[in-house]
């Protein structure tokens, strides 16, 4: 039976290390990725203290005056580092769909402590390992360290999830390891302001879109909700909130890798009720996992039946990501050669 809502999957049996436990979790992950492209994970081994510390520092950052936040603006459309203000991005443009600017502000980092090697700094690497942009340490003590620690923890969790994906696709558990060992992922914190005034027609906290990479790992800060997924019946359904849980969804590259066997699902973040009198501000911690920039994304073994043709042309992880980011941040106005 096809899942029409987002399942909650306990990762404890996978981390137990037993073959039976790993197989059971892999089966559940496979069904979620085939049917709806989203799952909520529990017992993921990410310390609660780390999440709470990063969440608190994130709120402090977004509480700063706009002039202070503007001092760490993102340097350019293709360089996803630093701050973006409310309505400066529209995610729908990544799908060639127009929509007003999204009702959110963000702060983004990429990999830190990048080695001084040609791979990370040559022309092909482009901006994928660009330096991070940080608020002053004396303004937000501990901010940089906490963000770097969270990025590292999410990288480890994403590696475990990719190994689960491999098992779910009946591949060797470590199939993806050398394709993600120099990943170009991004950690982005989002703040959705309290909305009491009128907004533009069709304007949302995050317009309908799919994600770009292998997967996204999201930590919402409360049960206020708003994240919705469109299921295979065409219905928008709420993603369940689980205390200390993470929301995981696969992105476009995983859908390409699996020849559309797995679904990169359309999702959005809707506005709170217009007549709500309570404070509806919320924030999310979002880790966008992206394989190595030179990883070639093409139909995986076992995802192409005999006599069939692959549905998508091969593309590198880096080229795909760059084209999507420029569309969302320039509202479709720029093209990447």
C-alpha positions as CSV (number, residue, x, y, z in Angstrom):
1,X,0.0,0.0,0.0
2,X,1.4,3.4,-1.0
3,X,2.2,5.8,1.8
4,X,0.2,9.0,1.6
5,X,1.6,10.5,4.8
6,X,5.1,10.9,6.2
7,X,6.2,7.9,8.3
8,X,8.3,8.0,11.5
9,X,11.2,5.7,11.4
10,X,13.3,4.6,14.4
11,X,17.0,4.4,13.5
12,X,18.0,2.5,16.7
13,X,18.0,-0.9,15.0
14,X,20.3,0.4,12.3
15,X,22.8,1.8,14.8
16,X,22.7,-1.4,16.8
17,X,24.8,-2.9,14.0
18,X,22.9,-6.2,13.5
19,X,22.2,-7.3,10.0
20,X,18.5,-7.8,10.8
21,X,18.2,-4.3,12.3
22,X,19.9,-2.7,9.3
23,X,17.7,-4.6,6.9
24,X,14.5,-3.7,8.7
25,X,15.3,0.0,8.7
26,X,16.4,-0.1,5.1
27,X,13.1,-1.6,4.1
28,X,11.2,1.2,5.8
29,X,13.4,3.8,4.3
30,X,13.0,2.3,0.8
31,X,9.2,2.5,1.1
32,X,9.2,6.1,2.4
33,X,11.6,7.2,-0.4
34,X,9.5,5.4,-3.1
35,X,6.1,6.5,-1.9
36,X,6.5,10.1,-0.5
37,X,10.1,11.1,-0.4
38,X,9.9,12.2,3.3
39,X,10.5,10.5,6.7
40,X,10.9,11.6,10.3
41,X,13.8,9.9,12.1
42,X,14.3,9.2,15.8
43,X,17.2,7.8,17.8
44,X,19.6,9.5,15.3
45,X,22.5,9.9,17.8
46,X,22.6,13.7,17.5
47,X,23.0,15.3,21.0
48,X,20.0,17.3,22.2
49,X,22.4,19.7,23.9
50,X,24.0,20.6,20.5
51,X,20.7,21.2,18.9
52,X,19.5,23.4,21.8
53,X,22.8,25.4,21.8
54,X,22.7,26.0,18.0
55,X,19.0,26.9,18.2
56,X,19.5,29.5,21.0
57,X,22.5,31.1,19.2
58,X,20.5,31.2,15.9
59,X,17.6,33.1,17.6
60,X,20.2,35.5,19.0
61,X,21.5,36.1,15.5
62,X,18.1,36.7,14.0
63,X,17.2,39.1,16.9
64,X,20.0,41.4,15.9
65,X,19.2,44.7,14.2
66,X,18.9,44.4,10.4
67,X,21.9,46.6,9.9
68,X,24.1,44.2,11.9
69,X,22.8,41.2,10.0
70,X,23.5,43.0,6.7
71,X,27.2,43.2,7.6
72,X,27.3,39.4,6.8
73,X,25.2,39.5,3.6
74,X,25.9,36.7,1.1
75,X,28.7,37.8,-1.2
76,X,27.0,36.9,-4.5
77,X,24.1,34.8,-5.9
78,X,26.2,31.7,-6.5
79,X,28.0,31.9,-3.2
80,X,25.6,30.6,-0.5
81,X,27.3,32.0,2.6
82,X,26.1,34.5,5.1
83,X,22.8,36.3,5.5
84,X,19.7,36.7,3.2
85,X,16.9,39.0,4.3
86,X,13.1,38.4,4.2
87,X,11.7,38.0,0.6
88,X,15.2,38.0,-1.1
89,X,14.7,34.5,-2.4
90,X,11.9,32.6,-4.1
91,X,12.3,28.8,-4.1
92,X,9.7,28.3,-6.8
93,X,12.0,29.9,-9.3
94,X,14.3,26.8,-9.0
95,X,11.5,25.0,-10.8
96,X,10.9,27.8,-13.3
97,X,7.7,28.8,-11.5
98,X,7.2,32.4,-10.5
99,X,6.1,33.4,-7.0
100,X,6.7,36.4,-4.7
101,X,9.7,36.4,-2.4
102,X,9.6,33.9,0.5
103,X,8.7,35.1,4.0
104,X,11.8,34.0,5.7
105,X,15.4,35.2,6.4
106,X,18.4,32.9,6.5
107,X,22.0,32.4,7.5
108,X,24.2,29.9,5.6
109,X,27.6,28.2,6.0
110,X,29.4,25.6,4.0
111,X,32.4,23.4,4.8
112,X,35.0,24.8,7.3
113,X,38.7,24.0,7.6
114,X,39.0,23.4,3.9
115,X,42.4,21.8,3.0
116,X,44.9,23.8,1.0
117,X,44.8,21.4,-2.0
118,X,44.0,22.0,-5.6
119,X,40.8,19.9,-5.5
120,X,39.2,22.5,-3.3
121,X,40.4,25.7,-5.0
122,X,40.6,25.0,-8.7
123,X,38.3,26.5,-11.3
124,X,36.0,23.5,-11.4
125,X,35.5,23.7,-7.6
126,X,34.3,27.3,-8.1
127,X,32.5,28.7,-5.1
128,X,31.6,25.3,-3.5
129,X,34.3,25.7,-0.8
130,X,34.1,29.5,-0.5
131,X,35.0,30.9,2.9
132,X,32.3,31.2,5.4
133,X,31.0,34.7,6.5
134,X,30.6,35.0,10.2
135,X,29.2,37.6,12.6
136,X,31.9,39.0,15.0
137,X,32.8,36.6,17.9
138,X,32.4,39.4,20.4
139,X,28.8,40.0,19.2
140,X,27.8,36.3,19.4
141,X,30.3,34.3,21.5
142,X,30.4,30.6,20.6
143,X,28.4,31.1,17.3
144,X,31.1,29.9,15.0
145,X,32.1,26.9,17.1
146,X,28.5,25.8,17.5
147,X,27.8,26.0,13.8
148,X,30.9,24.1,12.8
149,X,30.1,21.4,15.4
150,X,26.6,21.1,14.0
151,X,27.8,20.9,10.4
152,X,30.2,18.1,11.4
153,X,27.4,16.2,13.3
154,X,25.0,16.5,10.4
155,X,27.7,15.3,8.0
156,X,28.1,12.1,10.1
157,X,24.3,11.6,10.2
158,X,24.1,12.1,6.4
159,X,26.8,9.6,5.9
160,X,24.8,7.0,7.9
161,X,21.6,7.9,6.0
162,X,23.5,7.4,2.7
163,X,24.6,4.0,3.8
164,X,21.0,3.2,4.7
165,X,20.0,4.4,1.2
166,X,22.6,2.1,-0.3
167,X,21.1,-0.9,1.6
168,X,17.6,0.1,0.7
169,X,18.7,0.1,-3.0
170,X,20.3,-3.3,-2.6
171,X,23.8,-1.9,-3.0
172,X,26.9,-2.4,-0.9
173,X,26.4,-0.4,2.3
174,X,29.5,1.8,1.5
175,X,28.6,2.3,-2.2
176,X,28.3,6.1,-1.8
177,X,31.2,6.7,0.6
178,X,33.7,7.9,-2.0
179,X,31.1,10.1,-3.6
180,X,30.4,12.1,-0.5
181,X,33.8,12.1,1.3
182,X,34.4,15.7,0.1
183,X,30.8,16.8,0.0
184,X,29.7,20.4,-0.7
185,X,26.8,20.5,1.7
186,X,25.3,23.6,3.3
187,X,24.0,24.3,6.8
188,X,21.3,27.0,6.6
189,X,19.2,28.4,9.5
190,X,15.9,29.8,8.7
191,X,13.8,32.3,10.6
192,X,10.1,32.8,9.7
193,X,8.8,36.1,11.1
194,X,5.6,36.5,12.9
195,X,3.0,37.5,10.3
196,X,0.2,39.8,11.2
197,X,0.0,42.1,8.1
198,X,-1.3,41.4,4.7
199,X,1.0,39.6,2.3
200,X,1.2,39.4,-1.4
201,X,-1.1,37.0,-3.2
202,X,0.6,33.5,-3.3
203,X,3.3,34.6,-0.9
204,X,4.4,31.9,1.6
205,X,7.1,31.3,4.1
206,X,8.6,28.9,1.5
207,X,7.0,28.5,-1.9
208,X,6.5,25.1,-3.3
209,X,9.8,23.5,-4.4
210,X,11.9,20.3,-4.4
211,X,15.4,20.2,-2.8
212,X,18.5,19.9,-5.0
213,X,20.9,17.4,-3.5
214,X,21.0,13.9,-2.1
215,X,18.9,14.7,1.0
216,X,17.9,17.4,3.5
217,X,17.9,17.0,7.3
218,X,15.6,19.5,9.1
219,X,15.2,20.2,12.7
220,X,12.0,22.3,13.3
221,X,12.0,24.3,16.5
222,X,8.4,23.7,17.6
223,X,5.1,22.0,16.8
224,X,3.7,25.2,15.2
225,X,4.0,23.3,11.9
226,X,3.7,24.7,8.4
227,X,5.8,22.2,6.5
228,X,3.7,20.3,4.0
229,X,4.3,17.7,1.4
230,X,2.3,16.8,-1.7
231,X,1.6,13.1,-1.8
232,X,0.9,11.0,-4.8
233,X,-2.8,11.8,-4.6
234,X,-2.0,15.4,-5.1
235,X,-3.0,16.3,-1.5
236,X,-0.9,18.6,0.7
237,X,-0.3,16.8,4.0
238,X,1.4,18.1,7.2
239,X,4.8,16.7,8.2
240,X,4.4,15.3,11.7
241,X,6.4,17.0,14.5
242,X,8.3,14.6,16.8
243,X,10.1,15.9,19.8
244,X,13.9,15.6,19.2
245,X,13.2,14.1,15.8
246,X,14.6,15.2,12.4
247,X,12.7,15.5,9.1
248,X,14.6,13.9,6.2
249,X,13.7,14.2,2.6
250,X,15.5,13.1,-0.5
251,X,16.4,15.7,-3.2
252,X,16.6,15.9,-6.9
253,X,20.0,14.2,-7.2
254,X,18.8,11.1,-5.4
255,X,15.8,10.9,-7.7
256,X,18.1,11.2,-10.7
257,X,20.4,8.5,-9.2
258,X,17.5,6.1,-8.8
259,X,16.0,6.8,-12.2
260,X,12.9,8.2,-10.6
261,X,12.3,5.1,-8.4
262,X,12.6,7.4,-5.4
263,X,10.7,10.7,-5.3
264,X,12.0,14.2,-4.7
265,X,8.8,15.5,-3.4
266,X,7.2,18.9,-3.8
267,X,6.9,20.7,-0.5
268,X,6.3,24.1,1.0
269,X,6.0,26.0,4.3
270,X,2.6,27.7,4.6
271,X,1.8,30.8,6.5
272,X,0.1,30.7,9.9
273,X,-3.6,31.6,10.1
274,X,-4.1,35.3,9.3
275,X,-6.4,35.8,12.3
276,X,-4.0,34.2,14.8
277,X,-3.3,36.4,17.8
278,X,-0.3,34.4,19.1
279,X,3.4,34.9,18.2
280,X,3.9,32.6,15.1
281,X,7.6,33.2,14.7
282,X,9.5,29.9,14.2
283,X,12.9,28.8,13.0
284,X,14.4,25.7,11.5
285,X,17.9,24.2,11.3
286,X,18.4,22.8,7.8
287,X,21.3,20.7,6.5
288,X,21.4,20.3,2.7
289,X,23.6,17.3,1.9
290,X,25.3,17.5,-1.5
291,X,27.7,14.9,-2.9
292,X,31.2,15.8,-4.0
293,X,31.1,18.5,-6.8
294,X,32.6,16.0,-9.3
295,X,30.4,13.1,-8.4
296,X,28.7,12.0,-11.6
297,X,25.0,11.4,-11.0
298,X,23.7,8.7,-13.3
299,X,21.4,5.8,-13.1
300,X,22.4,3.4,-10.3
301,X,22.9,-0.3,-10.8
302,X,19.6,-2.1,-10.3
303,X,17.5,1.0,-11.1
304,X,17.2,0.3,-14.8
305,X,15.3,-2.7,-16.1
306,X,16.5,-4.6,-19.0
307,X,15.6,-2.9,-22.3
308,X,14.9,0.4,-20.6
309,X,16.7,3.8,-21.1
310,X,17.8,6.0,-18.3
311,X,15.3,8.9,-17.9
312,X,18.0,11.5,-17.2
313,X,21.3,12.5,-18.7
314,X,24.3,12.3,-16.3
315,X,25.1,15.5,-14.5
316,X,27.7,16.4,-11.9
317,X,26.6,17.3,-8.4
318,X,28.3,20.7,-8.5
319,X,26.8,21.8,-11.9
320,X,23.3,20.8,-10.8
321,X,23.6,22.7,-7.5
322,X,25.0,25.9,-9.0
323,X,22.2,26.2,-11.6
324,X,19.5,25.8,-9.0
325,X,20.9,28.3,-6.5
326,X,21.3,31.1,-9.1
327,X,17.7,30.6,-10.2
328,X,16.3,30.9,-6.6
329,X,18.4,33.9,-5.6
330,X,18.0,35.9,-8.8
331,X,14.3,35.0,-9.3
332,X,15.1,33.3,-12.5
333,X,16.9,36.4,-14.0
334,X,20.4,34.9,-14.5
335,X,21.7,31.9,-16.3
336,X,24.8,29.9,-15.6
337,X,27.0,29.0,-18.5
